Amino acid sequence: MNLVIATDAWFPQVNGVVRSLSTTLGLLRARGHYVEVIAPDRFLTMPMPGYASIRLAMAPRFGVRRMLDSLRPELVHIATEGPIGWAARGWCLSRGVPFTSAFHTRFPEYAAVRTGISAERFWPIMRRFHAPSSAVLVSTRSLADELGARGIGPTMPWSRGIDDSLFRPEGPRHPAMTALPGPVLLNVGRVATEKNLGAFLDLDVPGSKVVVGDGPALAALRRKYPHVLFLGPLSGEALASAYRAADCFVFPSRTDTFGLVVIEALACGVPVAGYPVTGPIDILGAEGRGVEEPLPQAAGVLDESLAYAIDGALSLDRGAAASLGMRYSWERATDQFEHAITVALAGPADRIAA
């Protein structure tokens, strides 16, 4: 298949969207598909307002059209609702080329946090963007249900996976964390307002708090929470060692569509504490034992009291966490992606049958 992925999120950004796309890209190519990526690295860029580390393509419409005319894809997968995503959408509609899209980021909620404007003002933009899509790829069942209720669809599943050669219980533990008074409570992710880190960092709970990641709020949070260990961005074995050194992984976000870091932490044998919201609840289930074929023991605790969830997670068996995390495979996730684009190419009748 001749496929183009159009995305506003790409290297050097470090986040779940980029990791998901780059891993899927490699596996699709290994399966014999011809895949090209149209990303900001092909354009002049400018920093995203309020988020300088993310650079957006400047006026990419004509450049995207030239590239797509040259590449002549059978289908375009549009990963993001940014300038490149809108330009690719316009080309597909003008050329009659089918496209799939994905709902990686809860843009309405993120925009509401940053602007103070109600998220409901932004949802019509999302409906317009995804309306012509042959399929909207989503990572969880609860997100599919929510989007359906908002008139966005049809949806198809595209889960996430872990690198099981890297994220595993066995291996070294980050030396800066092993020296801390326990229990060690860890968060990994983008250090930004929408991640709700204050709900974690403000808690009066025993132990030490560690944050791994970079983002626009990092400097301010370092000043506000001098007792917290901020390790900055980590990747590869260093990131895996940080997971393994934690006694509990704390995920305070209420706006993520999945939470790739949650399954990475689980795969390293770290019980998870979080809120019972889309993403965590689709991974852990209401009882913390997973959703498909529940485990005999819980791997995490989800509760509206984050302190209660942390206290409960600290008593859980690390082996149960590892067992749940290892259920997530990039090969399986890529099977889902491949199925979605195949169905989209087959046309509406076949999509309904699927």
N, C-alpha and C positions, 0 to 999 in steps of 0.2 A: 504494500500500500504506500502511496505517495502522500505523506501527511506533513502539515506544518503546524507547529505549536506557536501561538502568538501570546506573549506574556510581558507584562510590565514588571514582573518580579523575576530577577535573574542575578547571577553572580555579578559583583562581589557581595550581594546581600546574603546574609546567613539567616534563614528562617525555614519554617516547615514547608512553605509553598515551593521554595527553590529546591529543597531537598527532595520533595515529592516529584517535582517535574524532572529534575536531573536524573534521578534514579530510574524513573519510568522511561525517560528518553533512552538511557543506556540499554535497558531490557528490551524495548521495542526494536532498537537497531540490531541487537543480538538475535532477535527472532526474524530478522530479514526484512523489516519495514524500512523504507527510506523516509527519514524524519529530519526536517530542518526546523530551526528555532529562530523566530523573529523577536528580539528582545532589545532593551535599551542600549546594549553595547554596540548596536549598529547605528546609533543616532547621536546627535548632539543632545546633551541632557541638562536638566536643571534640578536643583534639590527640591524635594517635595516640601511644600510649606509646612513648617512645624516639625519636620522629620528629615533633617539634612542628609542623613546617611542613606536615604532612599532617593535615587535619582530617576526622574521621569523623562521620557523622550519628548523633545520639543517639536511640536507640529509634525508628527510622524505620518500624517495621512498619505501624502503623495509617495513618500519613501516606502511605506508598507504596500501600497498598491503596486509600485514598480516591482518590488520583490516577489509579491504573490503572482503577478502576471508572468514573471520569469520562471518561478518554481512550478506553476500550474498544478497545485495540489488537488487530489481527489476530495479531500476534506480538510478543514482547518479546525484545530482545537483551540479555543480562546480561553485562556486560563484566568484572566483578570479583567476587571471593568475599568481599566485605565486608558490613557491615550492610545496605546498600541491596540488594546482590546477593541476599543470603539472603531479604530481605523480598519482593523481586520474584519469586524462585523459588517461595516459598510461595503467593503470589497466583496465579501461573500454574497451579500444581498444583491449587489449590482451585477455580479457574474453568475448568479444562480448556483453557487457552490455551497453544499451543505456544511454546517459547522455544529460542533458541540461546544458547550461552555462548562465552566465549573464554578461552584460557589465555595471558594476557599476562605473568604474573609467576610465577617459580618460588617460590611461597610456602613450600613445605616447606624449601627450602634457605635462604631468607631467614630464616625463623623459627629454623632450626637455628643460624645464625650469631649471632642475637641472644639466643637462650635457652640455647644449649649442649645442647639436647635433640636427639636424632637426627632427621634429616629423615624417616626412615621412620615416625616416630610421627604425622607430619602428612599423609602421603599418603592414608590412609583418609578423612580429611575431604574431600580433593579428589575422591576417587572418589564419595563420597556427594553432594557438591554437583553434580557434572556428570552423574551417572547419568541423570536424567530429561531431559537436554537433547536436542533433536532433532539437534543437530550442535555439536561443540566446534570453534571456529575456531582454527587454529594458523598460525603464520607460516612454519614450516619443515617440511621432510620429516622431518628427524631428530627433531624434537620430536613429530611425529605418531607416529613409530615408538616413541618412548619412552613416550608416553602410552598407546598401544595395549598395550604390554607390561605396563603398570600397570593395565590394565582400564578406561581412560578413553577414551570414544569414543561414537559414531563421530566421526571428525575430518574437517574439510574445510579446504582451504587459504584463507588470507587473508594475503597478503603485505603489504609496505609500499612506500611510494614516497617521492619527493623532490619538492620545489618546484624545478623546473629553471630558473625565472626568478631564483631566489635562489642556489641551490647550483650554482655553475658555476666553471670554472677562471679565467675572466677577471674582473677586478675588483680593488678595493683590498685591501691586506693590512694586518692589524691593526698599528698603529704601535708598540704596546708590545712586539710580538713581533719586528718587523723589526730592532730594535736589539739583540737577544740574540745571544750567540755561538752559531753553528750547530754541528751540526744542531739544529733546533728540534723537539722531541718533544712532541706534544699529546695530551691526553685531554679528552674532553667527556662530561659526564653527571652523574648524581646523585652527590654526594660523600658516600658512605655506606659502612659497613663491608662490606656484601655485594658492593660493586663491586671489591674486591680491589686497591685503588689502591696499597697498600703494595708489591705485587709489581712495580709500575712505578717507584714513587718510591724504592725501596731500591736499584735497580740502579745499579751503577757503570759508566756508559756516557758517552761523550763528548757534549757539547752542552748544551742547556738544556731543562728540563722545564717545561711549562705545563699547568695544569688550569683548565678552564672549567666552571662549574656551582656549585650550592649544595646544601646538605644538612647533616645532623646532625654529620658528621665534619669539616666545613670548618675550624672554629676549631682543633681539635686537630691537624689535619694542617698547618695554617699554622705552628703552633708547632714541630712536629716537623721540618718540612722548610722552613727559612727560605730555602734556596737555590732553591726552586721558585716560579715565578710563578703565583699564584692570581688569576685575573681575575674570579671570581664568575660569576653567571649572565649569559649573553649571548643575544640573539635577533636575528632578522632579518639585516640586512646586517652588523651587528657580529659575529654568530656566523659568517657566511660568510667575513668577512675574517679571522677567527681560523683557520678551517680552511685558507684559502689561504696563510697565513703559515707554516704548519707544513711541515716536511720529511718527517715520518712521523706517522701517527695511531696511537697505542698504545691497545689495547683489552684490559686485563688481566682483565676479568670472566669468570668461569666459570659464571655463573648466569643470564645474560640469555637470553631466548627468541628474540631476534632481534638487536637492536642497530641501531636507526634511525640513530644517530650514525655508524655504520660506512659506510652508503651515502651519507650526507650528505658525509662526508669524502672518500670516493672520487669523488663527483660534482664536488668542488672540485679534483680532481687530486692527492689526497694518498694515497700508498701506505699500506697498513695492516699493522700487526704485532699478532699476538694468539695466543691458544692455539687448538688444533684442537678446539674444542668447539661444541656447538649454538649456532647464531647465526652466528658468524664463518665456520665451515666450510660452512654452507649458503649463504653469500653468496660467499665466495672459492673454495671447493672446496679439496681437499687440496693442489693444486699452485698455488693462488693465482690461477688464471686464470678463475674463475667456474665455475658448475655447468652451466648450459644454454649450449650452443654456446661452449665455452671459447675465451678470447682467445688470440691468438698469443703474447702476452707476459703475465707475471704482474703482478697489481695489488697483491699483498700476500704476506706470508709468515706462515704459522701453524706454530708449533713449541712443544714443551714447554719449551724454553729461550727465554724472552721476549727476552733479550739477543741471541740468535742471530737471532730473527725481526726485531728492530729493525735489526740490521746488514744483513740481507738486504733488507729493505724500502727502506732508504735508497739502495740501488743501482738501484731500479726506475724505470721510465719513468712520469712523471706522466700522460702521455696515456692509457696503458693503464688507470690508476686511474679517470680521468674516463669512459672508455668503459664500464667495468663499472658505475659508479655511475649513469650515465644510462639504464641498462636498467630501472631501477626507477621505475614510474609509479603515481601515485595513481589514475589512471583505471583501470588494469589491476587494482589492488588492490580498488577499489570494484566492478569487475565480479565479482570473486571473492566479495565480501561479498554482493552482490545475488543472485548465484547460490545461495549458501548459504541465505539466508533464503527464497528462492523454493522451493527443494527442501524446506526444513523445513515450509513451508506445505502443500506437495503431499502430505505424509504419508509413512509408513514405506516403502511399496512403491516410490514414486518415488525415495526417498532411496537405497534399495539399488540401483536401476537406475542412478542417477547415479554 
